[in-house]
Amino acid sequence: MTAETGIAPHSHGGGAEAEAAAQSKLHATASYDVADFAVPAPRDEQWRFTPLARLRGLHDGSAKPDGGISVEVDAPAPVTVETVGRDDPRIGRAGTPTDRIAAQAWTSFEKATVVTVPQEARPDRPVGVSLRGEQSTGYGHIVVDVQPLAEVTVVLDHSGSATYAGNVEVNVADGAQLTLVSLQDWDDDAVHVAHQYIRLGRDARVKSVVVTFGGDLVRLYPQVRYGDRGGDAELYGLYFADAPQHLEHRLFVDHDMPDCRSRVAYKGALQGEDAHTVWIGDVLIRPDATGTDTYELNRNLVLTDGARADSVPNLEILTGEIVGAGHASATGRFDEEQLFYLQSRGIPELEARRLVVRGFFADIIQQIHVPEVRDRLVERVEEELQAVGK
C-alpha cells in the first residue's frame, strides 16, 4: 500500500513553475509495505550521511528481534495506558512510514503502547515512558493521543543497550497542547532509528524537545503535519557527540493548511576523532498553506579537530501568500572574542570554554520545564564538558 505525497523538489521559489516540477526524491513515497522501499545505498539522498554498516541490519531486514525493548509507563490520572494489537484503529492515524526502516518497524512490532490523555484533562505531572534495552534487538510502536483541549507533558526516555527501530505516533486534537520530550541516553553501543509522526488539529500546539547524548548511532526523524488551521509546532533539539558517535536528526515540517506556524531550533556540540553529527531540516509550504509563518535554525559547535558536522536546511515555498519563511545554519569553533573576554577576567581557558558551551545550549535547556529532566540534562552536559580541552 503506497501513498504519494505529491511534493515538488526543494526550492526557494514558488508559483506555477515550482508546482509543475517533478516530485521530490526526499519525500516522494510513503508506505506501510517494506517492499515499496529499496534497500538503502550510500548514494541515496536520504541515506548518504548515514554509515549503513553500523545499522546492524535494520536497513536490510537482517536484524531479527530477540526479545525487544521493555516499555514502562508512569501515568498520572486521568491518563490511560493500554497495550494493544496491530489492528487497533488508533494505529496509523498520525503518519505513514517514509523510509525502509520505518516500514520494517511498522510491520515487525507485535504490540503497541497507547497513551491517551482525555478531553480537557490537565494532569498534575508529566507522563513518563521509559524504553530500555538489555543487549537486545527489537521493534516498537508508541501512540500518544491527546484529546481536545487537553494539556500534558510526555517524556520518552531511552536507555540501556539495544538495536532498536521504532515509530512514535502523536495526535494532538483541536485546541490541545502537548510538550513531548525525547531523551536518547543510550549506552555507548546502542543503535536507535526512529520516526516521530506529529499531527496537529485545529489550533493545536506541540513543543517537541529532542535530546541526544548516548548511543553509537542514533537517527531520529520528527515529522509534523497539520490537520486544520491554526496549528503551532515548536521543534527544539540538543545533541552532544563524542568520538566516534554518529548522531543524525532529520526533520520534515509539512505546511499543508492555512494559518499555521512552525519554529525549529537545533543545537549540537561535538568533540573527538570521527565524531559526526547530521542535521537535515526540510520545510514544505504547499499551495493551499496561505498565512504560513515558519523559521528553522541549526547551530553546531566543533570543539576539537577530527569532528564533523553536516547541516542542510531546505525550504520549499509553493505560495507567495505567507507571513514569513526563512532558515539559518552555521557550524564553527569557539568564538575567540568570548574566550578572550572571559580569560581577561581571570577565568582559565578550559573553564572559559566550558562556560561558552553552557551558554550555547542555555536557550534549548530552558525549553524543558520538567525540573528533574532539566537537572539531569544539565548534569549530562557537565559530564560531556569534563572532556573539553583534554
Secondary structure in CASP SS format (residue, H / E / C, confidence):
PFRMAT SS
TARGET T0000
AUTHOR 0000-0000-0000
METHOD secondary structure of the structure
MODEL  1
M C 1.00
T E 1.00
A E 1.00
E E 1.00
T C 1.00
G C 1.00
I C 1.00
A C 1.00
P C 1.00
H C 1.00
S C 1.00
H C 1.00
G C 1.00
G C 1.00
G C 1.00
A H 1.00
E H 1.00
A H 1.00
E H 1.00
A C 1.00
A C 1.00
A C 1.00
Q C 1.00
S C 1.00
K C 1.00
L C 1.00
H C 1.00
A C 1.00
T E 1.00
A E 1.00
S E 1.00
Y C 1.00
D C 1.00
V H 1.00
A H 1.00
D H 1.00
F C 1.00
A C 1.00
V C 1.00
P C 1.00
A C 1.00
P C 1.00
R C 1.00
D C 1.00
E C 1.00
Q C 1.00
W C 1.00
R C 1.00
F C 1.00
T C 1.00
P C 1.00
L H 1.00
A H 1.00
R H 1.00
L H 1.00
R C 1.00
G C 1.00
L C 1.00
H C 1.00
D C 1.00
G C 1.00
S C 1.00
A C 1.00
K C 1.00
P C 1.00
D C 1.00
G C 1.00
G C 1.00
I C 1.00
S E 1.00
V E 1.00
E E 1.00
V E 1.00
D E 1.00
A C 1.00
P C 1.00
A C 1.00
P C 1.00
V C 1.00
T E 1.00
V E 1.00
E E 1.00
T E 1.00
V E 1.00
G C 1.00
R C 1.00
D C 1.00
D C 1.00
P C 1.00
R C 1.00
I C 1.00
G C 1.00
R C 1.00
A C 1.00
G C 1.00
T C 1.00
P C 1.00
T C 1.00
D C 1.00
R H 1.00
I H 1.00
A H 1.00
A H 1.00
Q H 1.00
A H 1.00
W H 1.00
T H 1.00
S H 1.00
F C 1.00
E C 1.00
K C 1.00
A E 1.00
T E 1.00
V E 1.00
V E 1.00
T E 1.00
V E 1.00
P C 1.00
Q C 1.00
E C 1.00
A C 1.00
R C 1.00
P C 1.00
D C 1.00
R C 1.00
P C 1.00
V E 1.00
G E 1.00
V E 1.00
S E 1.00
L E 1.00
R E 1.00
G E 1.00
E E 1.00
Q E 1.00
S E 1.00
T E 1.00
G E 1.00
Y E 1.00
G E 1.00
H E 1.00
I E 1.00
V E 1.00
V E 1.00
D E 1.00
V E 1.00
Q C 1.00
P C 1.00
L C 1.00
A C 1.00
E E 1.00
V E 1.00
T E 1.00
V E 1.00
V E 1.00
L E 1.00
D E 1.00
H E 1.00
S E 1.00
G E 1.00
S E 1.00
A E 1.00
T E 1.00
Y E 1.00
A E 1.00
G E 1.00
N E 1.00
V E 1.00
E E 1.00
V E 1.00
N E 1.00
V E 1.00
A C 1.00
D C 1.00
G C 1.00
A C 1.00
Q E 1.00
L E 1.00
T E 1.00
L E 1.00
V E 1.00
S E 1.00
L E 1.00
Q E 1.00
D C 1.00
W C 1.00
D C 1.00
D C 1.00
D C 1.00
A C 1.00
V E 1.00
H E 1.00
V E 1.00
A E 1.00
H E 1.00
Q E 1.00
Y E 1.00
I E 1.00
R E 1.00
L E 1.00
G C 1.00
R C 1.00
D C 1.00
A C 1.00
R E 1.00
V E 1.00
K E 1.00
S E 1.00
V E 1.00
V E 1.00
V E 1.00
T E 1.00
F C 1.00
G C 1.00
G C 1.00
D C 1.00
L E 1.00
V E 1.00
R E 1.00
L E 1.00
Y E 1.00
P E 1.00
Q E 1.00
V E 1.00
R E 1.00
Y E 1.00
G C 1.00
D C 1.00
R C 1.00
G C 1.00
G C 1.00
D E 1.00
A E 1.00
E E 1.00
L E 1.00
Y E 1.00
G E 1.00
L E 1.00
Y E 1.00
F E 1.00
A E 1.00
D C 1.00
A C 1.00
P C 1.00
Q C 1.00
H E 1.00
L E 1.00
E E 1.00
H E 1.00
R E 1.00
L E 1.00
F E 1.00
V E 1.00
D E 1.00
H E 1.00
D C 1.00
M C 1.00
P C 1.00
D C 1.00
C C 1.00
R E 1.00
S E 1.00
R E 1.00
V E 1.00
A E 1.00
Y E 1.00
K E 1.00
G E 1.00
A E 1.00
L E 1.00
Q C 1.00
G C 1.00
E C 1.00
D C 1.00
A C 1.00
H E 1.00
T E 1.00
V E 1.00
W E 1.00
I E 1.00
G E 1.00
D E 1.00
V E 1.00
L E 1.00
I E 1.00
R C 1.00
P C 1.00
D C 1.00
A C 1.00
T C 1.00
G C 1.00
T C 1.00
D E 1.00
T E 1.00
Y E 1.00
E E 1.00
L E 1.00
N E 1.00
R E 1.00
N E 1.00
L E 1.00
V E 1.00
L C 1.00
T C 1.00
D C 1.00
G C 1.00
A C 1.00
R E 1.00
A E 1.00
D E 1.00
S E 1.00
V E 1.00
P E 1.00
N E 1.00
L E 1.00
E E 1.00
I E 1.00
L C 1.00
T C 1.00
G C 1.00
E C 1.00
I C 1.00
V C 1.00
G E 1.00
A E 1.00
G E 1.00
H E 1.00
A E 1.00
S E 1.00
A E 1.00
T E 1.00
G E 1.00
R C 1.00
F C 1.00
D C 1.00
E H 1.00
E H 1.00
Q H 1.00
L H 1.00
F H 1.00
Y H 1.00
L H 1.00
Q H 1.00
S C 1.00
R C 1.00
G C 1.00
I C 1.00
P C 1.00
E H 1.00
L H 1.00
E H 1.00
A H 1.00
R H 1.00
R H 1.00
L H 1.00
V H 1.00
V H 1.00
R H 1.00
G H 1.00
F H 1.00
F H 1.00
A H 1.00
D H 1.00
I H 1.00
I H 1.00
Q C 1.00
Q C 1.00
I C 1.00
H C 1.00
V C 1.00
P H 1.00
E H 1.00
V H 1.00
R H 1.00
D H 1.00
R H 1.00
L H 1.00
V H 1.00
E H 1.00
R H 1.00
V H 1.00
E H 1.00
E H 1.00
E H 1.00
L H 1.00
Q C 1.00
A C 1.00
V C 1.00
G C 1.00
K C 1.00
END
